[in-house]
Amino acid sequence: MSDLPALPVTFRPGRTRAVLHTAGVAIFVVITAVALLLEQLGTGERLSFVFTAALLAGVLFLLARPKVVADESGVTVVNIAGKRRLAWAEILRVNLRPGDPWVFLDLSDGTSLPALGIQPGISKQHAIEDARALRALTEARGTAAREPRED
């Protein structure tokens, strides 16, 4: 158990996130600069360029949102458009199989929850290490919570 990460711990695709944030800022700056430099554009057209740039940057920032946060009481999975809080006992298995785009959590209600915060995209080895760490935490904390108590 000493090799378990200290809680709370946040897992997120750092390189992918950096690329998305950088691209979002760059797109916003370039499109806004073009809007300001084109003299033949009216105010409304310039504003539509800036609005479009902000919309594109917002989409990229939204794609950079996923993370998995593990703390003493459970796991919070933040995906692109949603967030779900799970108790340790609800997570039966942490899966990252070859070819999977991200980790899947098998849950006690029979469903599977994608956890986009751990994805092998740019840094496969980092994702594998994060998946192993989350699996170890789940096994250490979830098993104890699922064991029946003797009163």
ZAVEXFI-319437 format. One record per residue: y, x, z of N, C-alpha, C in turn. Coordinates in steps of 0.1 Angstrom, whole numbers, plus 5000, padded with zeros to 4 digits. Atoms other than C-alpha are relative to their C-alpha. Last residue first. Layout:
REM residues N
((Y, X, Z), (Y, X, Z), (Y, X, Z))
...
REM end
This chain:
REM residues 151
((4992, 5004, 4988), (4930, 4780, 5139), (4991, 4997, 5011))
((5010, 5006, 4990), (4913, 4800, 5111), (5008, 4996, 5012))
((4999, 4996, 4986), (4937, 4805, 5082), (4990, 4993, 5009))
((4999, 5011, 4990), (4927, 4803, 5046), (5001, 5005, 5014))
((5012, 5000, 4991), (4936, 4833, 5025), (5001, 4988, 5010))
((5010, 5010, 5005), (4962, 4824, 4998), (4988, 4999, 5010))
((4994, 5014, 4999), (4992, 4841, 5016), (4990, 4989, 4996))
((4999, 5003, 4986), (4972, 4873, 5021), (5005, 4986, 5002))
((5014, 5002, 4995), (4961, 4874, 4985), (5001, 4996, 5015))
((5005, 5014, 5003), (4997, 4868, 4973), (4986, 4998, 5006))
((4993, 5011, 4993), (5013, 4897, 4991), (4994, 4987, 4997))
((4998, 4997, 4986), (4991, 4927, 4982), (5006, 4988, 5008))
((5013, 4999, 4993), (4978, 4913, 4949), (5001, 5003, 5015))
((5006, 5014, 5000), (5012, 4902, 4938), (4987, 5000, 5007))
((4993, 5008, 4990), (5028, 4935, 4948), (4994, 4986, 5001))
((5004, 4995, 4987), (5001, 4954, 4929), (5007, 4992, 5011))
((5014, 5004, 4998), (5005, 4933, 4898), (4996, 5004, 5014))
((5000, 5014, 4997), (5043, 4937, 4900), (4986, 4995, 5003))
((4993, 5001, 4987), (5039, 4975, 4902), (5000, 4985, 5004))
((5009, 4995, 4990), (5014, 4975, 4873), (5006, 4998, 5014))
((5010, 5011, 4999), (5037, 4953, 4852), (4990, 5004, 5010))
((4994, 5012, 4993), (5066, 4977, 4859), (4989, 4989, 5002))
((4998, 4996, 4986), (5045, 5008, 4850), (5005, 4988, 5008))
((5014, 4999, 4994), (5033, 4991, 4817), (5001, 5003, 5015))
((5005, 5014, 4998), (5069, 4981, 4809), (4986, 5000, 5006))
((4993, 5005, 4989), (5081, 5017, 4814), (4995, 4985, 5003))
((5006, 4994, 4988), (5053, 5030, 4792), (5007, 4994, 5012))
((5013, 5005, 4997), (5063, 5006, 4764), (4995, 5005, 5013))
((5006, 4991, 4991), (5100, 5014, 4763), (4987, 4995, 5006))
((4995, 4986, 5003), (5117, 4998, 4733), (4993, 5010, 5009))
((4992, 4997, 5011), (5098, 4965, 4733), (5004, 5014, 4997))
((5002, 4986, 5005), (5073, 4967, 4761), (5008, 5004, 4988))
((5004, 5000, 5014), (5086, 4937, 4780), (4999, 5014, 4994))
((5009, 4988, 5002), (5090, 4931, 4817), (4995, 4999, 4986))
((4994, 4989, 4993), (5121, 4908, 4823), (4991, 5013, 4999))
((4994, 4991, 5010), (5106, 4884, 4798), (5007, 5012, 5005))
((4990, 4992, 4992), (5083, 4869, 4824), (5007, 5010, 4991))
((4996, 4988, 5006), (5063, 4842, 4805), (5011, 5006, 5009))
((4986, 4999, 5001), (5048, 4816, 4828), (5004, 5014, 4994))
((4996, 4985, 5002), (5012, 4806, 4825), (5015, 5000, 4997))
((4991, 4997, 5011), (5000, 4772, 4838), (5002, 5015, 4999))
((5007, 4999, 5012), (4970, 4763, 4859), (5008, 5003, 4988))
((5000, 5013, 5006), (4990, 4752, 4889), (4993, 4999, 4987))
((5010, 5008, 4993), (4981, 4785, 4907), (4999, 4985, 4995))
((4996, 5006, 4987), (5000, 4805, 4882), (4989, 4991, 5005))
((5009, 5012, 4998), (4991, 4830, 4856), (5002, 4994, 5013))
((5005, 5003, 4987), (5021, 4852, 4850), (4991, 4988, 5000))
((5003, 5015, 4997), (5027, 4865, 4815), (4994, 5000, 5014))
((5010, 5003, 4989), (5043, 4899, 4809), (4999, 4985, 5001))
((4995, 4999, 4986), (5062, 4905, 4776), (4988, 4996, 5009))
((4986, 4997, 5001), (5056, 4907, 4738), (5007, 5002, 5014))
((4991, 5010, 4994), (5019, 4909, 4742), (5014, 5004, 4999))
((4995, 5010, 5010), (5002, 4932, 4717), (5009, 4989, 5006))
((4996, 4994, 5012), (4980, 4950, 4742), (5005, 4990, 4990))
((5011, 4996, 5009), (4977, 4928, 4773), (5006, 5007, 4988))
((4993, 4994, 5011), (5004, 4925, 4800), (4989, 5007, 4991))
((5007, 4995, 5013), (4990, 4901, 4825), (5010, 5006, 4991))
((4989, 4995, 5008), (5000, 4894, 4862), (4994, 5007, 4988))
((5003, 4988, 5007), (4975, 4872, 4880), (5013, 5004, 4992))
((5014, 4996, 4999), (4973, 4844, 4906), (4998, 5014, 4993))
((5003, 4991, 5011), (5010, 4839, 4912), (4986, 5005, 5002))
((5001, 5007, 5012), (5016, 4808, 4934), (4996, 5009, 4988))
((5013, 5006, 5001), (5008, 4827, 4966), (4998, 4992, 4987))
((5011, 4990, 5004), (5037, 4850, 4961), (4987, 4993, 4998))
((5005, 4994, 4988), (5061, 4820, 4961), (4989, 5010, 4996))
((5014, 5001, 4997), (5078, 4814, 4928), (4997, 5006, 5013))
((5004, 4993, 4988), (5114, 4808, 4918), (4986, 4997, 5004))
((5010, 5006, 4992), (5122, 4799, 4882), (4996, 5008, 5012))
((5003, 4992, 4988), (5152, 4806, 4861), (4990, 4992, 5008))
((5005, 5007, 4987), (5159, 4793, 4826), (4997, 5010, 5011))
((4993, 5012, 4997), (5176, 4800, 4793), (4996, 4993, 5013))
((4988, 5002, 5008), (5168, 4836, 4785), (5008, 4988, 5004))
((5002, 4998, 5014), (5144, 4842, 4813), (5013, 4997, 4993))
((4988, 5004, 5007), (5150, 4848, 4850), (4997, 5003, 4985))
((5001, 4996, 5014), (5118, 4850, 4870), (5012, 4994, 4993))
((4991, 5008, 5008), (5123, 4850, 4908), (4999, 5005, 4985))
((4995, 4994, 5012), (5094, 4863, 4928), (5009, 4990, 4993))
((5006, 5003, 5013), (5083, 4857, 4963), (5007, 5007, 4989))
((5005, 5013, 5001), (5093, 4857, 5000), (4994, 4996, 4987))
((5009, 5003, 4989), (5098, 4894, 5007), (4993, 4986, 4998))
((4995, 4997, 4986), (5115, 4901, 4974), (4989, 4996, 5010))
((5010, 5002, 4990), (5106, 4904, 4937), (5006, 5003, 5014))
((4996, 4995, 4987), (5132, 4900, 4910), (4989, 4996, 5010))
((5009, 5005, 4990), (5121, 4896, 4874), (5004, 5007, 5013))
((5004, 4991, 4990), (5147, 4900, 4847), (4990, 4993, 5009))
((5013, 5000, 4993), (5159, 4884, 4815), (4998, 5011, 5010))
((5001, 5006, 4987), (5196, 4883, 4807), (4987, 5001, 5008))
((5001, 4989, 4991), (5199, 4907, 4777), (4998, 4995, 5015))
((5013, 4994, 5002), (5192, 4878, 4753), (4998, 5012, 5009))
((5010, 5010, 4996), (5221, 4859, 4768), (4986, 5006, 4998))
((5000, 4998, 4985), (5244, 4890, 4763), (4989, 4990, 5006))
((5006, 4987, 4997), (5234, 4890, 4726), (4999, 5002, 5015))
((5015, 5001, 5003), (5241, 4853, 4723), (4993, 5013, 5004))
((5006, 5008, 4990), (5275, 4858, 4740), (4985, 4998, 4998))
((5001, 4991, 4988), (5284, 4886, 4717), (4993, 4992, 5011))
((5011, 4990, 5003), (5277, 4863, 4687), (4998, 5009, 5012))
((5013, 5007, 5001), (5298, 4835, 4702), (4988, 5009, 4998))
((5004, 5003, 4986), (5326, 4859, 4711), (4987, 4992, 5001))
((5004, 4987, 4994), (5327, 4872, 4676), (4996, 4998, 5014))
((5013, 4997, 5006), (5327, 4836, 4662), (4995, 5013, 5006))
((5010, 5009, 4994), (5356, 4827, 4685), (4986, 5003, 4995))
((5002, 4996, 4986), (5375, 4858, 4675), (4990, 4991, 5007))
((5007, 4987, 5000), (5370, 4850, 4638), (4997, 5004, 5014))
((5014, 5003, 5003), (5380, 4813, 4644), (4991, 5013, 4999))
((5007, 5005, 4988), (5411, 4825, 4662), (4985, 4996, 4997))
((5002, 4989, 4990), (5421, 4846, 4633), (4992, 4996, 5012))
((5011, 4993, 5006), (5416, 4816, 4609), (4997, 5012, 5009))
((5013, 5008, 4998), (5437, 4794, 4631), (4988, 5008, 4995))
((5004, 5000, 4986), (5465, 4820, 4633), (4987, 4993, 5003))
((4991, 5007, 4992), (5466, 4825, 4595), (4995, 5001, 5015))
((5005, 5011, 4991), (5448, 4852, 4577), (5010, 4993, 5008))
((5000, 5013, 5006), (5465, 4871, 4549), (4994, 4988, 5008))
((4987, 5007, 5000), (5473, 4900, 4571), (5001, 4987, 4994))
((4999, 5008, 5013), (5437, 4910, 4577), (5013, 4992, 5001))
((4995, 4991, 5011), (5441, 4936, 4605), (5002, 4993, 4987))
((4987, 4996, 4998), (5438, 4911, 4634), (5006, 5009, 4989))
((4992, 5012, 5000), (5407, 4894, 4622), (5015, 5003, 5002))
((4999, 5005, 5014), (5391, 4927, 4613), (5009, 4988, 4999))
((4991, 4991, 5007), (5398, 4940, 4648), (5002, 4996, 4985))
((4986, 5003, 4995), (5383, 4909, 4663), (5010, 5009, 4993))
((4995, 5012, 5006), (5352, 4913, 4642), (5014, 4996, 5004))
((4999, 4998, 5014), (5348, 4950, 4651), (5005, 4987, 4993))
((4988, 4992, 5003), (5355, 4945, 4688), (5002, 5001, 4985))
((4988, 5006, 4996), (5331, 4916, 4692), (5013, 5008, 4996))
((4997, 5011, 5010), (5304, 4932, 4672), (5013, 4993, 5004))
((4996, 4995, 5013), (5307, 4964, 4692), (5003, 4989, 4990))
((4987, 4995, 4999), (5306, 4946, 4726), (5005, 5005, 4986))
((4992, 5012, 4998), (5275, 4926, 4716), (5015, 5005, 5001))
((4998, 5007, 5013), (5258, 4957, 4701), (5010, 4988, 5002))
((4992, 4992, 5009), (5264, 4977, 4733), (5003, 4993, 4987))
((4986, 5000, 4995), (5252, 4949, 4755), (5009, 5008, 4991))
((4994, 5013, 5002), (5221, 4944, 4734), (5014, 4999, 5005))
((4998, 5002, 5014), (5213, 4981, 4733), (5006, 4987, 4997))
((4989, 4991, 5004), (5218, 4985, 4770), (5003, 4999, 4985))
((4988, 5006, 4995), (5195, 4955, 4777), (5013, 5008, 4996))
((4997, 5012, 5008), (5168, 4968, 4755), (5013, 4994, 5004))
((4996, 4995, 5013), (5170, 5002, 4773), (5004, 4988, 4990))
((4987, 4993, 5000), (5169, 4986, 4807), (5005, 5005, 4987))
((5001, 4991, 5011), (5141, 4960, 4802), (5013, 5008, 4998))
((4993, 5005, 5012), (5143, 4944, 4836), (4999, 5011, 4989))
((5005, 4995, 5012), (5124, 4946, 4869), (5008, 4994, 4988))
((4997, 5008, 5012), (5143, 4941, 4901), (4994, 5007, 4988))
((5001, 4992, 5012), (5129, 4952, 4935), (5003, 4991, 4987))
((5001, 5007, 5013), (5136, 4937, 4969), (5000, 5011, 4989))
((4994, 5013, 5003), (5114, 4951, 4983), (5014, 5000, 5005))
((4993, 5007, 4989), (5102, 4987, 4982), (5007, 4988, 4996))
((4985, 4999, 4999), (5078, 4995, 4955), (5006, 4993, 5011))
((4993, 5012, 5004), (5041, 4997, 4964), (5015, 5003, 5000))
((4995, 4998, 5013), (5026, 5032, 4966), (5007, 4988, 4994))
((4989, 4991, 4999), (5023, 5030, 5004), (5006, 5002, 4986))
((4988, 5008, 5000), (5000, 5000, 5000), (5013, 5009, 5000))
REM end
